[in-house]
Amino acid sequence: MIVLWTDALIFILLIFVAGMSFYFRDKEHLKRPLTTLKQSSTGMASLVVLLFFMAIGVLDSIHFKPQTQDNEIISVLDYFAAPLREHGEKTYSEPFALTLYNKEMIAENDGSMRWDYPRLKFGGSHLENENQKLTDIFQKATFGFFIGVGIFALFALCFKFKPQFQLVPITIFTLITLSATLIYLSNFYHVFGTDKVGEDVFYQAIKSIRTGLVLGTLTTLILLPLSLVLGILAGFFRGWLDDVIQFLYTTLNSIPSVLLIGASVLMVQVYMANHESDFTSLIVRADMRLLFLCLILGMTSWTGLCRLLRAETLKLREMEYVQAAYSLGVKQHTILIRHILPNVMHIVLISVVLDFSSLVLAEAALAYINIGVDPATYSWGNMINGARLEMAREPIVWWSLSAAFVFMFALVLAANLFAETVQTAFDPRRSQ
């Protein structure tokens, strides 16, 4: 088993979340907002979608070296998606196509040449001609759908759904049946087509899920301690410490974040070029750049939450129970831990879920100007960046951009719906 830096941080984050969930499960002040969250059908349905994406990301974060290929590092997701990964074509092909997208000179058996669309090596290779395609797609899609129905039936037998959560079983049913249908069809067709080098676009879109989740979660893991510590200290102690922290985040906000990120990425590239012996594997190099990008985004994104926490702490330090603790001689660090920190956690939680979707979208914007993740890394931003020239072709190559849009839209929409539910549940002003 091979553990990359981002893999280790992902599993540490999962353990931390599990530990915090266990610790706060019986806390009285969390029962009301958690009950509100559980009673929201939209919030629970969006959580199901997020957990579905997270499961794919976790499978793609368990890396190992297969015995047949000693120099290649693959993930568990790569192992199960071997047909998608290995069944490449020569170049572009449309979704569910039987031929390449462009005409070429084809050599006949008798030695003659003709100008036509060459057949794909794998996509639809079991068919004799184009006339059989629609019927075959319908049959295989129906078979895959009923496989998904069977899996959902087994799932429903194990877990009973409450009547008020009608949207949750509908969401689970849709995810399972759609996934089963696409997976089964992908054994026979390129359901989202292929790109310039003949790689399956469906495989690229699935692999990009991990990149989006890593940027959304690990960046939060980096910015949260900075925001939490500096924001609370500035609001609680005020004076010269408050002035220094305000000057720090005001100065940082005055510098365009794109310039800071671009300069930092350039320094990382220079470092990697000067230490090539430390990055012998392509996946290790790409993973290190992804980790540095998370660090850079975290170091440039903490100022907004820090300002919110400072303002909330300024209000809390004047509350009666905090003043009473002062009068009773309670030490300052005890007041911070027992009275200030628990009462700002709703802001932290709301900000974390709201920032997740913006960080996922930020990767696409950064890749578009070539300062995002490594070009060898699968990401929706790289797919969109590569689609720039494809959209200018004649005829247009539209499926790479469409696949990236569909997957990114599903993840960001689920994150935004869940964030809205969390905000309603944990914000005291909105819960009244």
C-alpha positions, 0 to 999 in steps of 0.5 A: 500500500502506498500512502500519499500526503493527501491520502494521509491527510484525508484519513486523518480528517475522517478520523477527526470528524468521526471523533468529534461526532462521537464527542458531541453526540450527547451535548445538549446545546447541539441537540436542537440544531441537529434535530432541525438538520435531521428533519430537513428532507432537502438537507438529508438528501443533499447529504446523501449526495455528498456522502456518495461523492465522498465514498468515491473520493475515499476509494480513489485515495487508497493507493497501491502498486499492482504486482503486474506493474511495479512502477505504476501507482493506482488506486482502488477506484482505478482497479475497479474501473480498469475497463475505463482506464485501459480501453483507450482509443486513438483520438476523439469520439462522441458519447456512445459512438462507434467511430472516431470523430474525424475521417481518416484514410482507411486501408481496405483488405484488398489494398485500396484506400477510402476516406471514412470514419474509422471504427473504435477499438472498444466502443461498440466493437461488439456491434456489426453496424450503426443500425444496431446501436440504439436497440443495444443501448436501450437493452443494456441500459434497461439491464443496468437499471434493473441491476440498480433496482435490485441493489436498492431493494437490498439496501431498503431491506437493511435500512428503513426510511421514515415517511417524512424523508421521502426525498432521501430514498428517491435520491438514493434510488436515483444515485444507485440506478443511474450509477449501475446503468452508467457502469454497465454501459461503460463496459461496452461504450464510451458513455461520455466519449473520449478526449484528444488522446482517446482517454475515456471522459467518464473515467476522467470525470470520476477521477476528478471527484477526489481532486475537488473533495481534497481542495474543498476539505484539506484547504478548510483544514488549513484555514480553520486553525488560523481563522479560529485562533487569530479571530478569537484572540483579536476579539478577546484581548483587543489592544495591540494584539487586535491591531496586529491581527487586523493589520495582518488580514487587512494587508493580506486582503489588499493583495490580489489572491490570484497573484499570491497563488500564482507566485506560490505555485511558481515557487513550487514548480521551481522547487520540484524542478531543482529536486527531481530525485524526490519526485520520481513518480508522476503521481507523487509529483502531482500529489505534492503540487495538489497539497501545496495548492491546498496550503496556498489556498488555505493561507489566502482564504482565512481572513474572511472567517477571522474577521467574522470570529473577531466580531462575534468574540467582541460581542461575547466578551461583553455578555453577562456570563463572561463578565460573571466568570471574570468576577469569580476569578476564572482564568482567561484561557478557561473562559476562552475554551468554555465560554467563547469557543463553544459559542462561535462554533455555529459560525465556524460550521456555517462558514466551512460548509459555505466555503466548500463549494467556493473552493471547488469552483476556485480550482476550475478558475485557477486551472483555466489560467494555468496556476491550478493543479498539475496538468497530469492530475485529473480535475474538472478544472483541467477538463474545462481548461482543455475544452477551450480549444475543443470548443473552437473546433469545427465540428465542436467537441462538447462532451468534455466540458459537458461532463465536467459541468454535470459532475461539478454542478451535482457536487456544488449544488448538493454542497450549497443545499446542505450548507443552507440547511446547516445555516438554518439549523445552527444560526440562532438568529434564523432558528427563532 
